[in-house]
Structures are given as C-alpha cells and as structure tokens.
Amino acid sequence: MSNPMVSLVDAGKSYAQLDALQTITMTLGEGEVLGLFGHNGAGKTTMMKLILGVISPTQGQVEVMGMAPDSKEAWHCRSKVGYLPENVSFYEQLTGLEVLTYFAKLKGFSKKEAIELLEQVGITYAMKRQVKTYSKGMRQRLGLAQAFIGEPKLLLLDEPTVGLDPIATRDFYKTVDQLKANGSSVILCSHVLPGVEQHIDRAMILSSGKLLAMGTLSELRQQAALPVTIKPSGLNGTVAANTKLNGFLSSSCQQTLMVPEHEKLMVLKELLSLDGLNDIHVEAANLEQVYQHFLLEHKLSEDELSKHGLSQPKQVKKGQG
Amino acid sequence: MKQIFIVANKEFHDGLRNRWLVSITLIFALLSVGLTYFGAAASGVLGVASLSTTVASLASLAVFLIPLIALLLSYDSFVGEQESGTLLLLLTYPLSKSQLLLGKFIGQGGIIALATLLGFGASALLLYFQLGDADIFSAFGLFIFSAILLGLSFTAIAYLISLSVSEKSKAAGFALITWFLFALAFDLALLALLVGVEEGVSQQGLTQLMMLNPADVFRLINLSGLDASGVNGALAAAINASLSQTQLIAVLAAWVVLPLMLAIFIFKKKKL
C-alpha cells in the first residue's frame, strides 16, 4: 500500500451544464479490487475516464502509478492498463482474432498473445468468424480478452458480467481473483450484482457525481447500521413472550428478528438457550441492501435540503463541501 | 511511428475487405478507358481522341468523382468508431490522437491513391499502346499525381466532418453538402460573379478565388498545361492569368495538409 496504484485527491470533473463528478478522494492499492457502484449517470464512467487519462479533471489531482494519467510521461504506463468499456461493439466486419490482434499490436504484443487470450476467455472456436456473427456473451468475452492484453497492472472493467452466462461469470471472477493474486489492481464497475461481494475488497457507492460511501463491506454494513436478519424455527410463540427478544421482532413477519449488528451475539445466545429451537438462519445485510440504504439516505437528505430552498446543485455542492 | 503503421495497416485492409479498392479502381478504369476511346465521339469520330482532349475529359470526370469517393470512404472514420465505442477504447491505448488520425489517413489515403493510380494508369497504358507516344506518361503522370492529391485533400476534409459531428447520419449529410458545394455550387457562384457583376472581379481575382476550392485547383493544374481548345467557361478565363504549375500543386498540397492539421486540432479539443 506504500505506492498506491491509483489515487484521487479532491478530483472532480464538471462540464458546462453538469457536475459529472464532484471532489472524490480515494486510493487503490496494489492487488486490491474495488467495486464501484451506482446507477446510470452516477459518475462511474466519468471516474474511469479520469483514471484512464482520456479526460482531465477540472479540479483536484488524479495519479495512476505515481503520474497524472493524462500527461505525456504516463504514456508508457498505458500498456499496463486494461479497460473494458460499457457497450463496446468491435469492428463487425473483422474476425475475433483480427480484432484482438489489432489491439494486441497497439499494446506491443503479437498475434500469438491474441490467440492465447482468446483461449483464456474460451472463444477460440469462433476466432475465425466475423464479430457480427457473435452473440452478446461472445462479444463480452472478446472485450474481456482485449482488457487482459499484456497482463495489466490496473484493470478497469465497466459492467464486465453483462451478457455472460453463469459459467462465464464464474470464469470471469476466477480470472479477477487470479489477477489480484498476481498483484494487479482491479476496479469493477457495475450496478449491484449478486455474487460480486466475495471478489471485492472494498466498495464505493456513487450517486449523481457524489461519493456516498466507501469502505470494506463490513465497514459499510456498520455505517449503514443495517440489522441482521435472524430466522429461528421451531419456537412458535416463545420469542414473542421473551422480553429480551420480542423487541427485535420484525413487524411484517412474526418469525423473523431484525437485530442490530452489535446485539447479534447476545440475541443468538438467548435464542440458543431456548428449548425447541431446531434451526436458525442468520443473514447479514447484503451489498444490495447496503447500496439501497445509502441511496435512500442520500435521497432523503437531498429532499431535506430542497425543502429549505437549497435545491440547486451548485449550492448543494457548496453546502456539502 | 510503429503505432501509425499499425493503424494504417488496419485501415488499408478494411478498404481491401470492403471492396473499396476494387470498386474504385474499376470505376476509374472503366470510365477513363471509355472516355479515352469514345471521347471523340461527339465530333463524329470513334477511336482515340487527342491527348489533351482525353486528359481534359478525364479531369472533368475526376473532379466530380474523386471528392465524392473520398468523402464516402472516410466520412464515418471517427464518428463511426465513436458510436461503436472503439474510439474511446483506442484512446486508452498507448496511441495518441494524432497517431490515430495520421494512421487512418495513410491507410485510407493509400486506398484512394492506389485506386487512382491503377484505374487511370490503365487508360494511360492503353493510350500508349494505341499512340506509342511517350508524352502520354508525363501528361498522365501529372494528372494522376494531382488526382491523388485531390483525393487526399477530400479525405482530410471528410475527417473534419467526421470529427465535428456526433452522429453518423449527420456526417453523411454534411459530406454530401460539402461535395455539392465544392464540386458544383462553387463554380456556379463564380460564373454568376463573372457574368452577373460587371467589373466585379478581375481575372487575377478570379484565379485567387479559385484557390479556395481544391477541386478548382485540380482543374487548373490539369487544364492549364493543355492547349485551351478543349476548355471553356470560367476556367478558360482563369487559365490565362494562371499561376505556374508548381505553385498550383503547392496550393493543392496545402489543401491536404491544412485540413489535416485542423482535423488533428479539432480531435485534440474533442470531448469524449
């Protein structure tokens, strides 16, 4: 972590009409996988473009491998960065192999590497076919192969699993884990997806250009203070009668307890001491719930501000620093 | 340099794959052979017309066709890749905007240049076998060289269009308008100026105005060398006051370089 792969200090990008991204500060270490979540238009792609050096920040600093990515010095670093754009459609009239060879050559590699990569993503059988005959999943695999050219030290993947079938998705995450083990840093950008949780070290939640939350999943769970769902079975009315437990009962379902994280152990001990308990199901808030929570919280605070006549985005920005 | 070559190679192969090279070459060859043989038909004779008549007819043909073909070939070069997302991806590669643009220019320009050389070269050879006159090669050499410059100039202009709009269909519309303006409307306007406004422009002024249109510069290059018998209209007037051949070629070359530089400038400013 001594030399961060990516660091953003108060970095932001605004266009004439719109603040696409407002003052973000973050770092990404070597071998770290960051999940970047947000709705469409939340600023995910803008942040990726800033890190890629395709656009320059209007304020603050962006550094990748210790250099501003939009500068001339960072030029040679570009072959160590892999990027999978959202919705890319490759040259339809070329074959998969021709497309990948073109991109590999631009990064200083040859056709041989291109063939190996196609093997890795499992579309060797179709590499002599024109891309226009490819299915959505095959195109996505081709895009991934493109991002993996030259074993990049930094990978930015925009919606990498869209269109992939479950097996391909599993293969993809396996590759991510492997890259991570080799010390590559990865930024995974997506709408919240089931299954992404165990592959990311940290999550970052963006909404309309603002950073809502960042941290490891357990940190975010704590911040969100979302309750743990505990479902005991075989207890019938005992829980409702227990004064220590009945306060946690969910209003909608009499069999379910919603327990704050710090009281989880106490409740579990109490439940275990009860007779008749034959099974117990404990579920911590998942990423999707954490994400929903932060978005809702953000929306409520926006509403609060607009009630006080502070609805203009510029003023909101000032108010929130 | 290597990056430029990789892009150029890809664009050139695209041109081969899309049958652009073959179709352009065929169009040029058929039309020029046809003109060479039947150019004199109007005067009641079949067979090879005089060299100057042939080059004059070829030039009048090329001045419409070449800009149209160059614009068609290149109008979607950038806007097309922008729409499909590959432009953004390419720019994250170790490839600068000017390298990408020059690479495309060399590749697509190569297609135009080769097609022009092969297509018109075919009729030059044919004429040579018929007439056995070595002058043919110098006359055709100049014609083909300037035709290539004309093609490159409109390729660069097509890039300007492609970089300035955000939709492919708009680029197509602008390309068509550009062609109409340079190939047709400009001359009509000049003629109107010459005829309609008395004492409006001098011969000198007219020639200078013609420098504003690469198609007219091309015409001047090819017609000023010939005996003026086959030439009429506004051109004939301009030719008398014309600049030297070398100067004209330099102007046409500037019509390649300047739009290209402007295109690079626009590309660098372009928001992605």
Interface residues (C-beta under 8 A of the other chain):
Chain A: Y15 K49 L52 G53 V54 I55 W75 H76 R78 S79 V81 Y83 P85 E86 N87 V88 S89 F90 Y91 Q93 L94 Y102 F103 K105 L106 K107 G108 Q146
Chain B: Q3 I6 V7 K10 D14 R17 N18 S84 G85 T86 L88 L89 L90 L91 T92 Y93 P94 L95 K271 L272
